[in-house]
Amino acid sequence: MLSLVGLLLVLMGIVGYIGINNTSKINDMADEMYQKESLGLSYIKEANIVLLYKSRALGNFLLAQTDASLEQSQYLDALKKYQDLFDDHLSKAEPLFYSAAATQKFKELKENGEQYKAFTQELIDLAKQEMAQDLVKQQEREAIKMVLVKGRQLADSVDNAMTALTEIKQDNAAAASAASTQLYEQSRLMMTLTLLGTLVLGLAFGLMVSGRVKNNVQALVKQMGDLAQTQNLSLRMPKRDDDETGEIADALNGLLSTISKGIDETQSVVEAIAKADYQNVLLDNIRETYKSLKMG
């Protein structure tokens, strides 16, 4: 019985261990997905947004050259700020791209980014030259052509590389989410099966124990009925298990032994008394006979 109870406790411990262990794994997977996938995706998207701001600041700088009421320096400062932000986002994102495809695409992004950075500085220098030569209001301005042709091509190449990296991160996040979902489903299935097995075993154990107790009690009742009918104190209560029913059987057997012993002792005393009285009567008879013979 104790071994069965121990088995149930072990199964319950297994259920708890599976739940805690797999919950820890799912938590670790979620942390890893956040650190590698979510943050990497966030940095790349932020860099893409900064690239748009940089392109807008570059266009505003060229427009400011044609309007004396606009301060060109604010757009040059904005270009520097956005370039620094772009570089910062890329430096934070790079360690989070670990696959071969992502590493190759990130290398391409950095090369295109450096080309676009060099182009921006080249365009600024050209625009300043045109400003100095009073060419900023010409219809066919060279700086505008550079922005529309070369600048657009370089910006598109940078944007395409970041789009590809974004898709890689999204695929990685989807795969990590699917893996955590699969682990959760496996954990749930294992815990459910183990719990059901424990419940079935516990039910079977309960039925077995109740059946054994019932049989033991019925055996005691039957033996006590036989004792009442036969009044045979030599009968003993059956002891089948070392449980409460076994203790009751031992107690009843001890009581029967005590009663039987007491009856035997009482019977011996009665027999002794009866035997002693008979001897006295016989002795009196002999004495009376002897007296009669003597007198006669």
C-alpha positions as CSV (number, residue, x, y, z in Angstrom):
1,M,0.0,0.0,0.0
2,L,2.8,2.4,0.9
3,S,4.5,1.5,-2.4
4,L,1.4,2.5,-4.3
5,V,1.1,5.8,-2.4
6,G,4.8,6.4,-3.2
7,L,4.2,5.7,-6.9
8,L,1.3,8.2,-6.9
9,L,3.5,10.8,-5.3
10,V,6.3,10.2,-7.9
11,L,3.8,10.6,-10.8
12,M,2.5,13.8,-9.2
13,G,6.1,15.0,-9.0
14,I,6.7,14.2,-12.6
15,V,3.7,16.3,-13.6
16,G,5.0,19.2,-11.6
17,Y,8.5,18.8,-13.0
18,I,7.3,18.7,-16.6
19,G,5.2,21.8,-16.1
20,I,8.0,23.8,-14.4
21,N,10.7,22.7,-16.8
22,N,8.8,23.3,-20.0
23,T,7.5,26.6,-18.6
24,S,11.1,27.7,-18.0
25,K,12.0,26.6,-21.6
26,I,9.1,28.6,-23.1
27,N,10.2,31.6,-21.0
28,D,13.8,31.3,-22.2
29,M,12.6,31.0,-25.8
30,A,10.4,34.1,-25.4
31,D,13.4,36.0,-23.9
32,E,15.6,34.9,-26.7
33,M,13.0,35.8,-29.3
34,Y,12.8,39.3,-27.8
35,Q,16.5,39.8,-27.5
36,K,17.4,38.5,-31.0
37,E,14.4,38.8,-33.2
38,S,12.2,41.6,-31.8
39,L,15.0,44.0,-31.0
40,G,16.8,43.2,-34.2
41,L,13.6,43.9,-36.2
42,S,13.0,47.1,-34.2
43,Y,16.5,48.5,-34.9
44,I,16.2,47.8,-38.6
45,K,12.8,49.4,-38.9
46,E,14.0,52.4,-36.9
47,A,17.0,52.7,-39.2
48,N,14.6,52.6,-42.2
49,I,12.5,55.4,-40.8
50,V,15.6,57.4,-40.1
51,L,16.6,56.9,-43.7
52,L,13.4,58.5,-44.8
53,Y,13.9,61.4,-42.5
54,K,17.4,61.8,-43.9
55,S,16.1,61.9,-47.5
56,R,13.6,64.5,-46.5
57,A,16.2,66.6,-44.7
58,L,18.4,66.4,-47.8
59,G,15.5,67.6,-50.1
60,N,14.7,70.4,-47.6
61,F,18.3,71.5,-47.7
62,L,18.3,71.9,-51.5
63,L,15.0,73.8,-51.3
64,A,16.3,76.1,-48.6
65,Q,19.1,77.2,-51.0
66,T,16.4,78.7,-53.2
67,D,14.6,80.5,-50.4
68,A,16.5,83.1,-48.4
69,S,14.0,82.9,-45.6
70,L,15.0,79.4,-44.8
71,E,18.0,78.5,-42.7
72,Q,20.2,75.9,-44.4
73,S,22.2,75.0,-41.3
74,Q,19.2,73.5,-39.6
75,Y,18.8,70.9,-42.3
76,L,22.6,70.2,-42.4
77,D,22.4,69.6,-38.6
78,A,19.4,67.3,-39.2
79,L,21.3,65.4,-41.8
80,K,24.2,64.8,-39.4
81,K,21.7,63.8,-36.6
82,Y,19.9,61.3,-38.8
83,Q,23.2,59.9,-40.1
84,D,24.4,59.3,-36.5
85,L,21.0,57.7,-35.6
86,F,21.2,55.5,-38.7
87,D,24.7,54.3,-37.8
88,D,23.7,53.7,-34.2
89,H,20.7,51.6,-35.1
90,L,22.8,49.5,-37.5
91,S,25.6,48.9,-34.9
92,K,22.9,47.7,-32.4
93,A,21.2,45.5,-34.9
94,E,24.3,43.9,-36.4
95,P,25.0,41.4,-33.5
96,L,21.4,40.3,-33.6
97,F,21.6,39.0,-37.2
98,Y,23.3,35.6,-36.8
99,S,22.3,33.5,-39.8
100,A,24.5,33.2,-42.9
101,A,21.9,34.9,-45.1
102,A,21.3,37.7,-42.6
103,T,25.1,38.2,-42.2
104,Q,25.5,38.5,-46.0
105,K,22.6,40.8,-46.4
106,F,23.8,43.0,-43.5
107,K,27.2,43.3,-45.1
108,E,25.5,44.5,-48.3
109,L,23.4,47.0,-46.2
110,K,26.5,48.5,-44.6
111,E,28.3,48.8,-48.0
112,N,25.2,50.5,-49.5
113,G,24.9,52.7,-46.5
114,E,28.5,53.9,-46.8
115,Q,27.9,54.6,-50.5
116,Y,24.8,56.6,-49.6
117,K,26.6,58.5,-46.9
118,A,29.4,59.4,-49.3
119,F,26.8,60.4,-51.9
120,T,25.1,62.7,-49.3
121,Q,28.4,64.5,-48.6
122,E,29.2,64.7,-52.3
123,L,25.7,66.3,-52.9
124,I,26.1,68.8,-50.1
125,D,29.5,69.9,-51.5
126,L,28.0,70.2,-55.0
127,A,25.0,72.2,-53.7
128,K,27.3,74.6,-51.8
129,Q,29.3,75.1,-55.0
130,E,26.2,75.8,-56.9
131,M,25.1,78.2,-54.2
132,A,28.4,80.0,-54.4
133,Q,28.1,80.2,-58.2
134,D,24.5,81.4,-58.0
135,L,23.3,78.3,-59.9
136,V,20.7,77.1,-57.4
137,K,17.7,78.5,-59.3
138,Q,18.7,77.0,-62.7
139,Q,16.1,74.7,-64.3
140,E,18.6,72.0,-65.0
141,R,20.4,72.0,-61.7
142,E,23.0,69.2,-61.3
143,A,22.4,68.6,-57.6
144,I,18.7,68.0,-58.3
145,K,19.6,65.5,-61.0
146,M,21.9,63.7,-58.6
147,V,19.1,63.4,-56.0
148,L,16.6,62.1,-58.5
149,V,18.9,59.6,-60.2
150,K,21.9,58.4,-58.2
151,G,20.4,59.4,-54.8
152,R,17.2,57.5,-55.5
153,Q,19.1,54.4,-56.7
154,L,21.4,54.3,-53.6
155,A,18.4,55.0,-51.2
156,D,16.5,52.1,-52.9
157,S,19.4,49.8,-52.5
158,V,19.7,50.6,-48.8
159,D,15.9,50.3,-48.4
160,N,15.9,46.9,-50.2
161,A,18.6,45.5,-48.0
162,M,16.7,46.6,-44.9
163,T,13.5,45.2,-46.2
164,A,15.2,41.8,-46.8
165,L,16.7,41.9,-43.2
166,T,13.2,42.7,-41.9
167,E,11.7,39.7,-43.7
168,I,14.5,37.5,-42.3
169,K,13.7,38.7,-38.7
170,Q,10.0,38.2,-39.2
171,D,10.6,34.6,-40.5
172,N,12.9,34.0,-37.5
173,A,10.3,35.3,-35.1
174,A,7.6,33.2,-36.7
175,A,9.8,30.1,-36.4
176,A,10.6,30.9,-32.8
177,S,6.9,31.4,-32.0
178,A,6.0,28.1,-33.7
179,A,8.7,26.3,-31.7
180,S,7.4,27.7,-28.4
181,T,3.9,26.8,-29.4
182,Q,4.9,23.3,-30.3
183,L,6.8,22.9,-27.0
184,Y,3.7,24.2,-25.1
185,E,1.4,21.7,-26.9
186,Q,3.9,18.8,-26.2
187,S,4.1,19.9,-22.6
188,R,0.3,20.1,-22.3
189,L,-0.1,16.7,-23.9
190,M,2.5,15.0,-21.6
191,M,1.1,16.7,-18.5
192,T,-2.5,15.7,-19.5
193,L,-1.5,12.1,-20.2
194,T,0.5,11.8,-17.0
195,L,-2.3,13.4,-15.0
196,L,-4.8,11.1,-16.5
197,G,-2.6,8.1,-15.7
198,T,-2.2,9.3,-12.2
199,L,-6.0,9.7,-11.8
200,V,-6.7,6.2,-13.2
201,L,-4.0,4.7,-11.0
202,G,-5.4,6.6,-8.0
203,L,-8.9,5.4,-8.8
204,A,-7.8,1.8,-9.2
205,F,-5.8,2.1,-5.9
206,G,-8.8,3.5,-4.1
207,L,-11.0,0.7,-5.4
208,M,-8.5,-2.0,-4.5
209,V,-8.0,-0.6,-0.9
210,S,-11.8,-0.3,-0.4
211,G,-12.3,-3.8,-1.7
212,R,-9.7,-5.3,0.6
213,V,-11.1,-3.5,3.6
214,K,-14.6,-4.6,2.7
215,N,-13.4,-8.3,2.4
216,N,-11.5,-8.1,5.6
217,V,-14.5,-6.7,7.5
218,Q,-16.9,-9.3,6.0
219,A,-14.5,-12.0,7.1
220,L,-14.5,-10.6,10.6
221,V,-18.3,-10.4,10.7
222,K,-18.7,-13.9,9.5
223,Q,-16.3,-15.3,12.0
224,M,-18.0,-13.4,14.8
225,G,-21.3,-14.8,13.7
226,D,-19.9,-18.3,13.8
227,L,-18.6,-17.6,17.3
228,A,-22.0,-16.4,18.4
229,Q,-23.7,-19.6,17.0
230,T,-21.2,-22.2,18.1
231,Q,-20.0,-20.5,21.3
232,N,-16.6,-22.1,20.5
233,L,-14.1,-19.9,22.1
234,S,-11.3,-21.6,20.3
235,L,-12.3,-19.8,17.1
236,R,-10.0,-16.9,16.1
237,M,-10.6,-13.8,13.9
238,P,-8.9,-14.0,10.5
239,K,-6.1,-11.4,10.0
240,R,-5.4,-10.8,6.3
241,D,-3.6,-7.4,6.3
242,D,-1.5,-5.3,8.7
243,D,-4.0,-2.5,8.6
244,E,-6.9,-1.3,10.8
245,T,-8.8,-4.5,10.2
246,G,-5.8,-6.5,11.2
247,E,-5.5,-4.5,14.4
248,I,-9.2,-5.2,15.1
249,A,-8.6,-9.0,14.5
250,D,-5.6,-9.0,16.9
251,A,-7.7,-7.2,19.6
252,L,-10.6,-9.6,19.3
253,N,-8.3,-12.6,19.3
254,G,-6.6,-11.3,22.4
255,L,-10.0,-10.8,24.1
256,L,-11.1,-14.3,23.1
257,S,-7.9,-15.7,24.5
258,T,-8.4,-13.9,27.8
259,I,-12.0,-15.0,28.1
260,S,-11.1,-18.6,27.2
261,K,-8.3,-18.6,29.8
262,G,-10.6,-17.2,32.4
263,I,-13.3,-19.8,31.7
264,D,-10.7,-22.6,31.9
265,E,-9.4,-21.3,35.2
266,T,-13.0,-21.0,36.6
267,Q,-13.8,-24.5,35.4
268,S,-10.8,-25.9,37.1
269,V,-11.7,-24.2,40.4
270,V,-15.3,-25.5,40.2
271,E,-14.1,-29.0,39.5
272,A,-11.7,-28.8,42.3
273,I,-14.4,-27.6,44.7
274,A,-16.7,-30.3,43.4
275,K,-14.1,-33.0,43.9
276,A,-13.3,-31.8,47.4
277,D,-17.0,-32.0,48.5
278,Y,-17.3,-35.5,47.2
279,Q,-14.4,-36.7,49.3
280,N,-15.9,-35.1,52.4
281,V,-19.2,-36.8,51.9
282,L,-17.5,-40.1,51.3
283,L,-15.4,-39.6,54.5
284,D,-18.5,-38.8,56.5
285,N,-20.2,-42.0,55.2
286,I,-17.2,-44.1,56.2
287,R,-17.2,-42.5,59.7
288,E,-20.9,-43.2,60.1
289,T,-20.6,-46.8,59.0
290,Y,-17.6,-47.3,61.3
291,K,-19.6,-45.9,64.2
292,S,-22.5,-48.1,63.6
293,L,-20.4,-51.2,63.4
294,K,-18.7,-50.3,66.7
295,M,-21.9,-49.7,68.5
296,G,-23.6,-52.8,67.1
